[in-house]
Amino acid sequence: MEAQVQFKLDDVIGHFVMLRDQKAACKADYEAKVAKLDEDMSVIQAWLLDKANREGADSFKTQHGTAFVTTKDFAGVANWDELFAFIEGTKAWQFLNHAVNKTAVKEYIEVHKVTPPGVNYRAIKEIQVRRK
């Protein structure tokens, strides 16, 4: 028969906090190193984009790789009332994403004790540890 190891709750939580601190330190070190690399790469990208703009070029091919100009698009809502009126008026529903607001779903469940029709909801319990 194997002897069961007895752990002290204080020791287990203390060890967890120590591991989390080590993880945070590793992450901070990693993020600082990556931030410096990102900064250096941004300087090079700016230089390459400026060169492409000055020369009217779309790409530069070298023995080490190819740099090329791309366009990234970003769209955000400036005024929901105005946008929604436009969507309703023109039936342009493609402007909306298929998602629900988690907070609104939780509030609905609290009031009605049931999930709104057509919504999948789940909550997972987990242990969190707070520093002393």
C-alpha positions as CSV (number, residue, x, y, z in Angstrom):
1,M,0.0,0.0,0.0
2,E,1.4,3.4,-1.0
3,A,1.7,6.1,1.6
4,Q,-0.3,9.2,0.8
5,V,1.6,12.4,0.7
6,Q,0.2,15.1,3.0
7,F,0.5,18.7,1.8
8,K,0.0,21.8,3.9
9,L,-2.5,24.2,2.3
10,D,-0.2,27.2,3.1
11,D,2.8,25.5,1.4
12,V,0.8,24.6,-1.7
13,I,-0.6,28.2,-2.1
14,G,2.8,29.6,-1.3
15,H,4.4,27.5,-4.0
16,F,1.7,28.5,-6.5
17,V,2.4,32.2,-5.9
18,M,6.1,31.6,-6.2
19,L,5.6,29.8,-9.6
20,R,3.3,32.6,-10.8
21,D,5.9,35.2,-9.9
22,Q,8.6,33.2,-11.8
23,K,6.3,33.0,-14.8
24,A,5.6,36.8,-14.7
25,A,9.3,37.5,-14.5
26,C,10.0,35.3,-17.5
27,K,7.2,36.8,-19.4
28,A,8.4,40.4,-18.6
29,D,11.9,39.5,-19.7
30,Y,10.6,37.9,-22.9
31,E,8.3,40.9,-23.7
32,A,11.1,43.4,-23.1
33,K,13.3,41.5,-25.5
34,V,10.6,41.2,-28.1
35,A,9.7,44.9,-27.7
36,K,13.3,45.8,-28.6
37,L,13.2,43.5,-31.7
38,D,9.8,44.9,-32.7
39,E,11.2,48.5,-32.4
40,D,14.2,47.7,-34.5
41,M,12.1,45.9,-37.1
42,S,9.7,48.9,-37.3
43,V,12.6,51.2,-38.1
44,I,13.6,49.0,-40.9
45,Q,10.1,48.7,-42.2
46,A,9.7,52.5,-42.2
47,W,12.9,52.8,-44.1
48,L,11.8,50.2,-46.7
49,L,8.4,51.8,-47.1
50,D,9.9,55.2,-47.5
51,K,12.3,53.8,-50.2
52,A,9.4,52.1,-52.0
53,N,7.4,55.3,-52.0
54,R,10.3,57.4,-53.3
55,E,11.1,54.9,-56.0
56,G,7.5,54.0,-56.8
57,A,8.2,50.3,-56.2
58,D,5.9,47.6,-54.9
59,S,8.6,45.2,-53.9
60,F,12.4,44.6,-53.5
61,K,13.8,41.2,-54.1
62,T,17.2,40.3,-52.6
63,Q,19.2,37.2,-51.8
64,H,17.9,37.3,-48.3
65,G,14.2,37.7,-49.1
66,T,11.6,40.0,-50.6
67,A,10.1,43.1,-49.1
68,F,6.8,44.1,-50.5
69,V,4.1,46.8,-49.9
70,T,0.8,45.7,-48.6
71,T,-2.3,47.5,-47.4
72,K,-4.1,46.7,-44.2
73,D,-7.7,47.8,-43.7
74,F,-9.3,48.7,-40.4
75,A,-12.9,49.5,-39.7
76,G,-14.5,50.5,-36.4
77,V,-17.8,52.0,-35.4
78,A,-17.9,55.7,-34.8
79,N,-21.6,56.0,-34.1
80,W,-23.7,52.9,-33.5
81,D,-27.1,54.7,-33.8
82,E,-26.1,56.1,-37.2
83,L,-24.7,52.8,-38.4
84,F,-27.6,50.7,-37.2
85,A,-30.1,53.1,-38.8
86,F,-28.2,52.7,-42.0
87,I,-28.1,48.9,-41.7
88,E,-31.9,48.7,-40.9
89,G,-32.8,51.2,-43.6
90,T,-30.8,49.4,-46.4
91,K,-31.1,45.9,-45.0
92,A,-27.3,45.8,-45.2
93,W,-26.9,43.1,-42.5
94,Q,-23.5,42.1,-43.9
95,F,-22.0,44.9,-41.8
96,L,-22.7,43.0,-38.6
97,N,-20.8,40.1,-37.1
98,H,-22.4,37.0,-35.7
99,A,-21.7,37.4,-32.0
100,V,-23.5,38.0,-28.8
101,N,-22.6,40.2,-25.8
102,K,-21.5,37.9,-23.0
103,T,-22.5,40.4,-20.3
104,A,-26.0,40.8,-21.7
105,V,-26.4,37.0,-21.9
106,K,-25.3,36.6,-18.3
107,E,-27.7,39.3,-17.2
108,Y,-30.6,37.7,-19.1
109,I,-29.9,34.3,-17.5
110,E,-29.8,35.9,-14.0
111,V,-33.3,37.5,-14.6
112,H,-35.0,34.7,-16.6
113,K,-33.1,31.7,-15.2
114,V,-32.8,30.4,-18.8
115,T,-30.4,30.9,-21.7
116,P,-31.8,33.2,-24.5
117,P,-33.1,31.3,-27.5
118,G,-30.3,30.4,-30.0
119,V,-27.5,31.1,-27.6
120,N,-24.9,28.6,-26.2
121,Y,-23.6,29.6,-22.8
122,R,-21.3,27.8,-20.4
123,A,-19.4,28.9,-17.3
124,I,-16.3,27.1,-16.1
125,K,-15.2,27.2,-12.4
126,E,-11.5,27.4,-11.8
127,I,-9.2,28.2,-8.9
128,Q,-7.6,31.6,-8.7
129,V,-4.9,32.5,-6.2
130,R,-4.5,36.0,-4.9
131,R,-1.3,37.3,-3.3
132,K,-1.3,37.8,0.5
